[in-house]
């Protein structure tokens, strides 16, 4: 099995997110439009997480799991 770099993982997940956004609004046909929407949503994500404790807890739990896997 091929080991992916962090950049490859991020790139693949961003592509999945952009493809998901296309399903939310079928009128977003241009790749540039969908990519800009993803950028706007990512920019607003910290504000959303700060005002919603449940998703923030999920982020913290995921952070812990990643650190456990990455560190010796």
Secondary structure as UniProt FT lines:
FT   HELIX           6..24
FT   TURN            26..27
FT   HELIX           31..50
FT   HELIX           53..70
//
